[in-house]
């Protein structure tokens, strides 16, 4: 199974992605065969800072779980309930 095929299962979820020129926390919007669309979250303000289109072969690492990702999900969830 290719990485992009697996990422398709995780669309609209928060994660950390490292690619050839950087790495950020955010929300995966779309995973296609040639690129992925990823909304980057500024971890200090917990707001979306930019949308990045990443060429799929440049993806080096994806973290879907873990304490950092859980913290981001919890902080974003608490902001939703306050608004």
N, C-alpha and C positions, 0 to 999 in steps of 0.2 A: 504494500500500500504506500502510495506517495504521501508526503507531508501535506500537500495541498488538499488531497482527498480527505485526510483526517481533519484538517482545519475547517472544512466545509461543515462538519458536525458541530463545531464550536462557534458558528456565526452568532453575533449579538451577545457574546460573553466577554467578560473582562479577563485580561491576560497580560503577560509580559512577552514582548517579541524583541529578539536581537537579530539585526540584519547586518550586512557588510559594512555599513557606515554609521550605525548607531543602534540604540536599543531604548525602548520606552514601554511604559505601562499604558494600557488603553483598552478600547473595545473594538473587537473585530467586527467589521460591518459586512464585508463580502470577501469570499475566498474563491478565486477563479484560477484557471489553468495558467494564465500568464501574469497575473498580479493579484495582490490583496489590498483591500481598502481598510484602513486602520485609523480610528479616532484616538489621538494621543491625549492623555490626561496629565495635566500639571499636578504632580503629587502634593505640592504645597497648597494650592487653592482648591483642588479637587474639581476643576472645571476643564472642559475640553479646550485644548490650546490649538490644535491643528488636525487636519486630516492628511494622512500620508498614504500614497499609493506605492507599494513595494513590489518590485519584480520578484516573483515567487522563487526563482533559483538563488536569490541573495539572502534568503532567510536562513539563519544559522541556528537559532534556538527559540523555543516557545515554552513558556511556563504557564500552565493553566491553573494550577493550584499553588498552595504554599501560603505562608504567613503574610507576605507582602501583598499578594493578590487578594487574600481574605480581608486585609485591612482596608484596601481600596474599596472593595465591595461594601464593607460595613459602613465606611464613611459616606459613600454615595447614597446608600440606603437611608442613613440617618438624615441626610439633606432632603431626600424626597419626602420623608414623613413630616419634616418641619415646614415644608412649603405646601 
